[in-house]
Amino acid sequence: MYCETVAKTANDIVANVGRAIYGKENEIRLVVAALLCRGHVLLDDIPGTGKTTLAKSLAKSVSAEGKRIQFTPDLLPSDVTGVNYFNQKTADFVFRRGPVFTNILLADEINRTTPRTQSALLECMGERQATIDGVTYPLEEPFFVVATQNPIESQGTFPLPEAQMDRFFMKLSLGYPSAEAEKDILNGYNDVSPLDSLGPVCTKADLNAAASMIPRITVSDPIKGYLIAIADATRKSERLRLGVSPRGTLALMKASQAWAAMAGRDYVIPDDVKKVAVPVLSHRIITRSQNTIRLTDTNEQVIEAIVDTVRAPVD
């Protein structure tokens, strides 16, 4: 069955990335689910938790090209997408492609660059193309952005507006490892980095084929009603000023389909929805108490409470 093909491809990637990122299988599975849905991930976490290692190991696992952009306040949109320069030898303008022309892009500390440069990247994420001087260049599939931001620093940063946060398929936090996982890190990274020994477990064609199968996963009418009920509950909640948009509901359905396929099923069950609801929806809401200082766990707790109160279908 096609769902078994998806499950094998996804599980191979998860296991391979797990050789470099210890004790974070659930988070890795969520990232792979976003990859299969052709979405993008925002990692909101403190420095040193493995965000860069995760992006690099993912690129190596898929035999894909990976690039990294270190976002700074003086970074220009042309530094991301590319620029036309005048070649004196040919007496003509030549387009030099920017780092966005890759398969897996690590956008490191995206909140440290100006809104203008942020918008240049988010346009590529949404449209999967880059327009430079009136010419549109398509981006090769897969095109997957792993953006990071540091939640504990506000000086010299430009927080992403809520409308731009909504462009990300998922928002995740790796967090601190357990004591056992941290011991494995000390042992595993003592001599050489496990990242150096990682090899590809699938090709870009394999990944694209698996991604194309996700829409074929059955979502029954009761499950669709469950998805809508969760979204509607966020819009009616007294704790929220802004609920989940229809784009968020659609993302929740796609993520549930990917999670089901990764489990080897060709249909979605309520547990699939519950597994992905928090990372898919938590950054798409605004609480009534939320101000310019982002409170890391508040949105997650609200979504968890809403999912717990909405009745899941039993048939």
HELIX and SHEET records of a PDB file:
HELIX    1   1 TYR A    2  VAL A   17  1                                  16    
HELIX    2   2 GLU A   25  LEU A   36  1                                  12    
HELIX    3   3 LYS A   51  SER A   61  1                                  11    
HELIX    4   4 PRO A   77  THR A   81  1                                   5    
HELIX    5   5 ILE A  110  ARG A  112  5                                   3    
HELIX    6   6 PRO A  115  GLU A  127  1                                  13    
HELIX    7   7 GLU A  162  MET A  165  1                                   4    
HELIX    8   8 ALA A  179  GLY A  188  1                                  10    
HELIX    9   9 PRO A  194  SER A  197  5                                   4    
HELIX   10  10 LYS A  204  MET A  213  1                                  10    
HELIX   11  11 ILE A  214  ARG A  216  5                                   3    
HELIX   12  12 ASP A  221  LYS A  236  1                                  16    
HELIX   13  13 PRO A  246  MET A  262  1                                  17    
HELIX   14  14 PRO A  270  LEU A  281  1                                  12    
HELIX   15  15 SER A  282  ARG A  284  5                                   3    
HELIX   16  16 THR A  298  THR A  309  1                                  12    
SHEET    1   A 5 GLY A  66  GLN A  70  0                                        
SHEET    2   A 5 ILE A 104  ASP A 108  1                                        
SHEET    3   A 5 PHE A 144  GLN A 149  1                                        
SHEET    4   A 5 VAL A  41  ASP A  44  1                                        
SHEET    5   A 5 MET A 170  LEU A 172  1                                        
SHEET    1   B 2 GLY A  82  ASN A  87  0                                        
SHEET    2   B 2 ASP A  92  ARG A  97 -1                                        
SHEET    1   C 2 GLN A 129  ILE A 132  0                                        
SHEET    2   C 2 VAL A 135  PRO A 138 -1                                        
SHEET    1   D 2 LEU A 240  LEU A 242  0                                        
SHEET    2   D 2 ILE A 286  THR A 287 -1                                        
END                                                                             
